[in-house]
């Protein structure tokens, strides 16, 4: 029986991906291919999320090219790419992990080496399944349509890079004419994952009650929940990183006495968010708890917006914020179940932190011009914001209620 290759990680984190020397387990035949891929990945080193997404896809593709079909990525043709896509649909189980682990670890000599537990593909279970004690089974792995689209998008970028560097002559991705063989196009809009108005009311009231009963622990919860929803923030926009640290003076007043919040978000793009009166009230309450004065920040107030639980430094760990929000969700789920609202509780149990952003946007497009919501949310185009608009679906369903199957006699005679 032919032995299946068990992958070892090739591409480390950006700060360690400096050497042009390929990993020891890589054949010299692919050393130049390694350097090209590394050069491509490092062009995204200043954006962690983009770098991680691109590294994931380039890593998978490189593993397949170099260790399965034994070809340089530059030499892959259209039919080779199609075979790779089929491989991704059903990779060998030894290529799949059921736990998220780092690619590289430090050995006893202080050297970074590939982590033998890492795999190119990862299977997870939903939040509710995890709470029920269900563990992911590698044999159940399926690549989603979204994941397929990401493969096409990232490999397309990579081959365009190779062409610009005169390392390849054609882009095999654009030669794949029937991409819908691998993923389905949708006539209707993708459903936005969000919580209902009633569920949100339960969440915010739960956060307020938690803050009142234990301010030292939950004033932070209330403020974080409020601004994630009220300003459509991503979780990464609340924590300090290499690009930006959110400070109190990122809330600022213009010459017309309008308050704005400046953030740096996806794609390292800076944007200003219009601050509503309820958010200003939430900020005042948070600053009062932190014993900061005056009630609203001055231009020279460089204190962190979300300080760590201990000390004065800014919070840097997004997982900590996830735990804070999840704790509030869990309390709200308890309240719903106590009131015998099991359906609402089940739906809320599926929610993640990012759903608060989706929910805030979805509620605001009902009452604000979509261009205003678009700019506050940091959407690159209005078509993205349009995905949050339900009014057309509501009108469409309302008109459908007027339809009939049985035609009355007057209409029938007229038809004759």
C-alpha positions in Angstrom: 0.0 0.0 0.0 1.3 3.4 -1.0 2.2 5.5 2.1 0.4 8.8 2.4 2.6 11.8 3.0 2.0 13.5 6.4 2.4 17.2 5.9 4.9 19.3 7.9 4.5 23.1 7.9 6.6 25.1 5.5 5.7 28.8 5.9 6.2 30.3 9.4 4.8 33.5 10.8 5.9 36.7 8.9 8.5 37.7 11.5 10.2 34.4 11.2 9.8 33.9 7.4 13.0 35.7 6.5 15.5 33.1 5.4 15.8 32.0 1.8 16.8 28.6 3.0 14.0 26.1 2.4 12.9 23.8 5.2 15.0 20.7 5.6 12.2 18.4 4.5 11.8 20.2 1.2 13.6 18.9 -1.9 16.2 21.2 -3.5 14.2 21.0 -6.7 11.5 23.2 -5.2 13.9 25.7 -3.5 13.3 28.5 -6.0 9.5 27.8 -5.9 9.7 28.2 -2.1 11.5 31.6 -2.4 8.9 32.9 -4.9 6.0 31.9 -2.6 7.7 33.4 0.4 8.3 36.7 -1.5 4.6 36.7 -2.4 3.4 36.1 1.2 5.8 38.7 2.7 4.2 41.3 0.5 1.2 41.0 2.9 3.2 40.9 6.1 1.7 44.2 7.4 -1.8 42.9 7.5 -2.1 39.9 9.8 -5.5 38.6 8.7 -4.7 38.8 5.0 -1.2 37.3 5.5 -2.8 34.4 7.4 -5.5 33.8 4.8 -3.0 33.8 1.9 -0.5 31.7 3.8 -3.1 29.1 4.5 -4.0 28.7 0.8 -0.4 28.9 -0.5 0.7 26.4 2.1 -2.0 23.9 1.1 -1.2 24.4 -2.6 2.5 24.1 -2.0 2.1 20.9 0.0 0.1 19.3 -2.8 2.4 20.5 -5.6 5.7 19.5 -4.0 4.8 16.4 -2.1 1.8 14.9 -3.9 2.2 15.6 -7.6 5.9 16.6 -7.3 5.6 19.7 -9.5 6.7 23.3 -9.1 3.7 25.7 -8.6 4.9 27.6 -11.7 4.4 24.5 -13.8 0.8 23.7 -12.8 -1.6 23.7 -15.7 -5.4 24.1 -15.8 -6.1 20.4 -15.5 -3.6 20.2 -12.6 -5.5 22.9 -10.7 -8.8 21.1 -11.3 -7.3 17.9 -9.8 -6.0 20.0 -6.8 -9.5 21.4 -6.2 -11.0 17.9 -6.2 -8.2 16.9 -3.7 -9.3 19.8 -1.5 -12.9 18.5 -1.5 -11.8 15.3 0.1 -8.2 15.5 1.4 -6.7 12.4 3.1 -7.6 12.2 6.8 -3.9 12.6 7.8 -4.1 16.0 6.2 -6.9 17.1 8.5 -6.7 18.3 12.1 -9.5 18.5 14.6 -7.7 21.1 16.8 -6.2 24.5 16.0 -2.4 24.4 16.8 0.5 26.6 15.8 2.5 25.7 12.7 5.9 26.0 14.3 7.1 25.5 17.9 10.3 26.1 19.7 12.5 23.1 20.5 14.7 22.7 23.5 17.6 24.3 21.6 15.6 27.5 21.0 15.0 26.7 17.3 11.7 26.9 15.6 10.6 23.6 14.1 7.5 22.4 12.4 4.8 21.3 14.8 4.0 17.6 14.1 0.4 18.1 15.3 -0.3 20.8 12.6 -2.3 19.9 9.4 -3.2 21.9 6.3 -7.0 21.4 6.8 -9.0 21.9 10.0 -12.4 20.6 11.0 -14.4 22.2 13.8 -17.9 21.7 15.4 -20.4 24.5 16.0 -20.5 26.4 19.3 -23.7 24.5 20.4 -22.2 21.1 19.4 -19.1 21.9 21.4 -21.2 22.7 24.4 -23.0 19.4 24.0 -19.6 17.6 24.1 -19.4 16.7 20.4 -15.9 16.5 19.0 -15.1 17.0 15.3 -14.6 13.8 13.2 -12.0 14.2 10.5 -14.0 11.8 8.2 -16.9 14.4 8.2 -14.6 17.2 6.7 -16.2 19.2 3.9 -14.8 22.3 2.2 -17.4 25.1 2.1 -18.4 27.1 -0.9 -16.8 30.2 0.7 -13.5 28.2 1.1 -13.6 27.2 -2.5 -14.0 30.9 -3.5 -11.1 31.8 -1.4 -8.9 29.2 -3.1 -9.8 30.7 -6.5 -9.2 34.3 -5.3 -5.9 33.7 -3.7 -4.4 31.4 -6.3 -5.5 33.9 -8.9 -3.6 36.6 -7.1 -0.6 34.3 -6.8 -0.4 33.5 -10.5 -0.8 37.1 -11.4 2.2 37.8 -9.2 4.2 35.0 -10.9 3.3 36.5 -14.3 4.4 40.0 -13.2 7.6 38.6 -12.0 8.0 36.8 -15.3 8.0 33.4 -13.6 4.9 32.1 -15.3 3.4 32.8 -18.7 -0.3 31.9 -18.1 -2.7 32.0 -15.2 -4.4 28.6 -15.0 -7.1 29.8 -12.7 -8.7 32.0 -15.4 -8.6 29.1 -17.7 -11.1 27.2 -15.5 -14.2 28.1 -17.4 -16.8 26.1 -15.3 -16.0 27.3 -11.8 -19.6 26.5 -10.8 -18.5 22.8 -11.0 -16.8 23.5 -7.7 -19.1 26.1 -6.1 -22.7 27.2 -6.7 -23.7 30.7 -7.6 -26.7 32.1 -5.7 -29.6 34.2 -7.1 -30.7 35.2 -3.7 -28.7 37.2 -1.2 -26.6 35.4 1.4 -28.3 35.4 4.8 -26.6 37.7 7.2 -25.9 36.0 10.5 -27.3 38.2 13.2 -29.5 38.1 16.3 -33.1 39.3 16.4 -34.2 42.6 17.9 -35.7 40.7 20.9 -32.4 38.7 21.4 -30.4 41.9 21.3 -32.7 43.5 23.8 -32.1 40.6 26.1 -28.3 40.8 25.6 -28.0 44.5 26.3 -30.4 44.3 29.3 -28.3 41.4 30.7 -25.1 43.4 30.2 -26.6 46.3 32.1 -27.8 44.1 35.0 -24.3 42.4 35.2 -22.6 45.8 35.2 -24.9 47.1 38.0 -24.4 44.0 40.2 -20.6 43.6 39.6 -19.1 46.9 38.2 -15.5 45.9 38.6 -16.0 42.9 36.3 -18.8 43.9 34.0 -18.7 47.7 33.3 -16.2 46.5 30.8 -18.7 44.0 29.4 -21.4 46.6 29.0 -19.1 49.1 27.2 -17.6 46.4 24.8 -21.1 45.0 24.0 -22.4 48.6 23.4 -19.7 49.7 21.0 -19.5 46.4 19.1 -23.2 46.8 18.2 -23.5 50.6 18.2 -20.5 51.4 16.0 -20.3 48.1 14.0 -16.7 47.4 15.3 -14.8 44.3 14.5 -13.2 42.6 17.5 -9.7 43.4 16.1 -10.6 47.1 16.1 -10.9 47.0 19.9 -7.4 45.6 20.7 -3.9 47.0 20.3 -1.8 45.6 17.5 1.3 46.5 15.4 -0.7 48.9 13.3 -2.8 50.8 15.8 -3.8 51.1 19.4 -7.3 52.4 20.2 -7.1 55.3 22.6 -9.6 57.5 24.3 -8.8 60.5 22.1 -9.8 58.4 19.1 -13.2 59.8 20.1 -12.9 63.5 19.0 -15.3 66.4 18.4 -15.2 68.4 15.2 -15.9 72.1 14.7 -19.6 71.5 14.5 -19.6 69.7 17.9 -20.1 66.3 16.2 -18.3 63.4 17.8 -16.4 60.9 15.6 -14.5 57.7 16.4 -11.4 56.9 14.3 -10.4 53.3 13.9 -8.0 51.3 11.7 -9.7 48.2 10.3 -9.6 45.5 7.7 -7.0 46.1 5.0 -5.2 48.6 7.3 -7.8 51.2 6.3 -8.5 54.1 8.6 -12.1 55.3 8.9 -14.2 57.7 10.9 -17.4 56.5 12.5 -20.2 58.9 13.4 -20.9 58.6 17.2 -24.5 58.6 18.3 -25.8 60.0 21.6 -26.3 56.5 23.2 -22.6 55.7 22.4 -21.5 59.0 24.0 -23.5 58.0 27.1 -21.9 54.6 27.1 -18.4 56.3 26.8 -19.2 58.7 29.7 -20.3 55.8 31.9 -17.1 53.8 31.1 -14.8 56.8 31.7 -16.6 57.4 35.1 -15.9 53.8 36.1 -12.2 54.2 35.0 -12.1 57.5 37.1 -11.2 59.5 34.1 -12.1 63.2 33.7 -13.6 65.1 32.1 -16.7 63.1 31.2 -15.6 63.0 27.5 -12.0 62.7 26.3 -9.8 65.7 25.4 -7.5 65.6 22.4 -4.4 64.9 24.6 -6.1 61.9 26.4 -3.8 59.0 25.3 -5.2 56.5 27.8 -6.2 53.1 26.2 -9.8 52.7 25.3 -9.9 49.2 26.7 -7.2 48.8 29.3 -6.2 45.3 30.6 -7.9 44.0 33.7 -4.7 44.6 35.6 -2.4 47.5 34.7 -2.8 50.5 32.5 -1.7 49.0 29.1 -4.1 48.5 26.3 -5.8 45.1 25.8 -4.1 43.1 23.1 -5.8 39.7 23.2 -8.9 39.4 21.1 -9.7 36.0 22.7 -10.2 37.9 26.0 -12.9 40.0 24.4 -14.5 37.0 22.9 -14.7 35.4 26.4 -16.2 38.6 27.8 -18.9 38.7 25.2 -19.6 35.0 25.3 -20.1 35.2 29.1 -22.8 37.9 28.5 -24.4 35.7 25.7 -24.4 32.7 28.1 -26.2 34.8 30.8 -28.7 36.1 28.2 -29.3 32.5 27.1 -30.0 31.5 30.7 -32.6 34.3 30.9 -34.3 33.2 27.7 -34.5 29.6 28.9 -35.8 30.7 32.3 -38.6 32.5 30.5 -39.3 29.3 28.4 -38.0 30.9 25.2 -36.1 27.9 24.0 -36.0 28.8 20.2 -34.5 32.2 21.0 -32.0 30.6 23.4 -31.0 28.1 20.7 -30.5 30.8 18.1 -28.5 33.0 20.4 -26.3 30.0 21.4 -25.0 30.0 17.7 -24.0 33.7 17.8 -20.4 34.9 17.8 -19.0 38.3 18.7 -19.0 39.3 15.0 -22.8 38.9 14.9 -23.1 42.1 17.0 -21.5 44.0 14.1 -23.9 42.4 11.6 -26.9 43.1 13.9 -26.0 46.8 14.4 -25.6 47.3 10.6 -28.9 45.4 9.9 -30.9 47.5 12.3 -29.4 50.8 11.1 -30.0 50.3 7.4 -33.7 50.4 8.3 -33.4 54.0 9.5 -30.2 55.5 8.0 -29.1 56.1 4.4 -27.2 53.1 3.3 -24.2 55.3 2.2 -23.9 56.5 5.8 -24.0 53.0 7.2 -21.5 51.9 4.5 -18.9 54.5 5.5 -19.3 53.9 9.2 -19.0 50.1 8.7 -16.0 50.5 6.4 -17.6 48.6 3.5 -15.7 49.0 0.3 -18.9 49.3 -1.7 -22.6 49.9 -1.3 -23.3 46.4 -2.7 -21.9 44.9 0.6 -24.2 47.1 2.7 -27.1 46.1 0.5 -26.8 42.5 1.8 -28.1 43.8 5.1 -31.3 45.3 3.7 -34.3 43.1 4.3 -37.0 45.5 3.1 -37.2 44.1 -0.5 -37.6 40.6 0.9 -40.4 41.8 3.2 -42.2 43.5 0.3 -41.7 40.5 -1.9 -43.2 38.2 0.7 -46.1 40.6 1.4 -47.0 40.7 -2.3 -46.9 36.9 -2.5 -49.6 36.7 0.1 -52.0 38.3 -2.4 -51.5 35.4 -4.8 -54.3 32.8 -5.4 -54.5 29.4 -6.9 -58.2 29.1 -7.5 -59.5 31.6 -10.2 -63.0 33.0 -9.6 -65.7 32.7 -12.3 -65.6 36.3 -13.3 -61.9 36.2 -14.0 -62.3 32.8 -15.7 -65.0 34.1 -18.1 -62.9 37.2 -18.9 -60.0 35.0 -19.7 -62.1 33.1 -22.2 
